[in-house]
Amino acid sequence: MKKKLSAGAETSRPITILIVDDHSVVRAGIRALLNTEPGFKVIGEAENGAKAVEIYGKLQPQLVLMDLRMPILDGVKATRSIRQLDPQALVVILTTHQGDDEVRAAFDAGAMGYLLKNSLGDDLPTALRAVVDGERWVPVEIAKKLSDHATKDKLTERELDVLRRLIGGDSNKELAEKIGVTEHTVKAHLKSIIAKLRVRDRTEAVTVGLRRGMIHLPDEG
């Protein structure tokens, strides 16, 4: 198991980094940005979560910059797998998505930081050094969303399943047939979803679910 180094000790030993993103242009941009900063060394890249787990096992980088939505294995699942390989692994999620449910899932999986791609130039070096020093890094706007949405509005797995299926526009009867329950049960789930999300109807529930990262459109991965 690798020994954790503080950022202050990186004068002669740079922080080694694995970049994980399914877009090669994004990986190249992050690599170029880190190459301009002293004290960082990119030692690997991966185009999906499964490859990230494999490469992490071989290279043991000090930090992993992990995209959230990727094919084969997403960032949350990959983070969980890496942390199972190495409980001391430091993973920072790097994404364009800022739904509070996705943030919670990332931290539950063991991530130590959450960065938005539109703030890389300002925050990336500072955030990475903070995480290496044992701090969690959460942008102010993300922290506010987490605070605004208390755990009392968390949907159950069944309610999330119903919410996902609402994207397809199924009727209550169709939903009941697909998930193997009665229409009465579907109506009860919908009532609970609408109440928890503080919305007026199923259409608004889908909109809020997508915005908060509870559900994704089929082509989003």
Protein Blocks (a to p, Z undefined) as FASTA:
>chain_A
ZZdddfklmmmmccddddddfbfklmmmmmmmmmmpghiacfbdcfbfklmmmmmmmnop
abdcddfbdghiafklmmmmmmmmmmmbccddddfbfcfklmmmmmmnopabdcdfklmm
mmmmmmmmmmmnopacddfklmmmmmmmcfklpccfklmmmmmmmmnopafklmmmmnop
afklmmmmmmmmmmmnopablklmmmmmmmnomaccfklZZ
